[in-house]
Amino acid sequence: MTLPRPEDIRDLLPGEVSLDTLRATNLLPLRREEGVLVVGASSLEAWPSAQLLAASLGCAAELEVHPPEEIASVLRKLYDLRSSGAEDAARSVEGVEDLSALSREDVLSDSVDAPVIRLVNGLILEALRERATDIHVEPYEDEVVVRYRIDGVLHERLRLPKGHQAPLTSRLKVMARMDIAHRFAPQDGRIGITLGDRAVDIRVGAIPTQHGERMALRLLDKSSGLLTLEQLGMAPREREIMGRIIETPHGMILLTGPTGSGKTTTLYAILQQVAQPAVNVITVEDPVEYDLPGVAQIQVNEKAGVTFASALRAILRQDPDVVMVGEMRDYETAHIGVQASLTGHLVLSTLHTNDSVGAVARLVDMNIEPYLVAGCLVGVVAQRLVRRICPRCREEHPAPPLLRRHGVDRVWQGRGCEHCRHTGYRGRVGLYEQFVSSEALADAIARGAPGAELRELARAGGLVTLWEQGLERVKEGTTTPDELTRVAGQEA
C-alpha cells in the first residue's frame, strides 16, 4: 500500500508531536479512520509504541507494516516541511543572551528551543538542500552577511543585524569544539552532524577581522559517496591518458589547481582505481575527508608532531606501493616524496600552480634539483571545474566574436529558472590538462629549460590545454563562453 503524501501526514500531526520521537521509534501516522489512528511501522514489534502515539492523540491504534526505507524517506520530507527557514530563525534570535545550552548537533531536530540553534541548523540544512559546498559568515560594521558557495560561485543568502554576530559565532565555535573566549587568533575545528540517516562533516575556520571573527564552513556530505574515474566526466581521450599515467609502477603524479577545483575528488578516484588487494596504499592527509576501503589513511596533527614530512618519512618504513601526500607544502615534504618516487614507489600529491607545466618550475623553486624532477615526474594534471548549463532553461544564442574566430557560430546559455536558482547553471564538470613526461621533456627539464619551451614540447606530444578543452565543452553545449573565460582565462 502506498504511503500518504508528507503534506497530508503533516496536517494529521499536532505541533506538540515531535518528529524526533517518530524517528526514534520509526513510526509514521498515516490516517484517521472513524476514531482509529492507522500507524505505519517497519515491524510488528512497534505495536506498543504505536498504541502510545495513538493514545496521545486520543485514538485507538491500528498497525500497518511498510518497508523501513519508505518510512525514513517520508520522515525526511516531514522534517523539510516543518523546519523553519533561515529567515524565520534569524528573526527569533533577537535578544538571545544565554549561550550555555548551545550543544545539539542534530540539525534535523525539531525539538530545539534556543533561537540561535534554530538559526544555525536552518543555515546548514538550507545550504545542503541548495547543494552548497561552503557557508561564509562575514561580519561588517553594521551587519553580518551569510553567503553560500554553490557550483563554485558565492551567492548572498542573508543579511543579519549586528546583534546576531556574537550568538551565531559562539554557537558555531561550540559545535566545532573551538575556544569561545579565544577571539584574536585563527582557529580550526570540525563539526559532525546528522540529517536523519545522512552523515555530514563540516570543516570550520575562524579568523579575526576588523569587525569580528569571520567563519568559513566547508560542507562534506559523506552520503553522496566517492566518484570513480569513470564518473568524473572526462572526455574519452583524457580518460585514456589518465589510465596510462596511473598504471606507471613508480614515479610522481601531481594534481594542480586552485582551492575548490576538485583535486581531492580526482585523487580519491585514482586511489580507488589503484587500491587492489595486492597493493599497499598509504595516505597522509589534512584532513582525511573520506574513508577509503583498503587504504591506510593518516591524519596530519601538527600539535602531536604528525606533519606531512614526518608522516611521509614513517610511511616509507611501512613497505608501501602507492603513497598519497595531501599537498607538497615545503622542501622537506617534496624532497622525501621525490626520493620515494625514485626508489620504486608511486607517489600522488597536489601542488598550487596555474597550469600543468608550471609544476616543474614550482618543484625547482622548492629547491628540488631539475635532474631529480626529470627523473621522477610521470605526469601533471591541471584541473578546473566549469559550471554546467541548466538543462531545463538552456537556449541557443549567437557566438561572441572570440569564439567565432575558432569556427563556433552558436552557443548555449541558461535563461534562469527555479531549478537553477535563476543562475542558468546547475552542477559542474571538470577540465583536465594532462602534462605527460617523455624522453624529450625529461631532457629539457634536466637542463633547466624555460616553461615556454616545455609547453611547446608538451603540445607537440599531444597536450590539450584547459582553454582548448573548455572550448570543446562550449561547442557541445555543456557550458558557456563566460564560464570558459572565468575559469580558463582568455585564449591560451
ZIURSUL-V987090 format. One record per run of one state. SS is the DSSP state (H for helix, E for strand, - for the rest). FROM is the first residue (numbers start at 0). LEN is the number of residues. If there is no record, write none. Layout:
BEGIN
ss: {SS/SS}
from: {FROM/FROM}
len: {LEN/LEN}
END
This chain:
BEGIN
ss: {-/H/-/H/-/E/-/E/-/H/-/E/-/H/-/H/-/E/-/H/-/E/-/E/-/E/-/H/-/E/-/E/-/E/H/-/H/-/H/-/E/-/H/-/E/-/E/-/E/H/-/E/-/H/-/E/-/H/-/E/-/H/-/H/E/-/E/-/H/-/E/-/H/-/E/-/H/-/H/-/H/-/H/-}
from: {0/5/12/18/25/26/33/35/41/43/56/59/65/67/82/85/91/105/106/114/129/131/139/142/150/152/161/163/175/186/195/197/209/211/221/224/228/232/235/246/250/256/262/274/280/285/294/299/300/301/304/305/306/307/318/321/325/330/341/345/351/357/365/369/376/389/393/398/400/404/409/414/417/420/424/436/438/446/450/460/465/475/480/488}
len: {5/7/6/7/1/7/2/6/2/13/3/6/2/15/3/6/14/1/8/15/2/8/3/8/2/9/2/12/11/9/2/12/2/10/3/4/4/3/11/4/6/6/12/6/5/9/5/1/1/3/1/1/1/11/3/4/5/11/4/6/6/8/4/7/13/4/5/2/4/5/5/3/3/4/12/2/8/4/10/5/10/5/8/4}
END
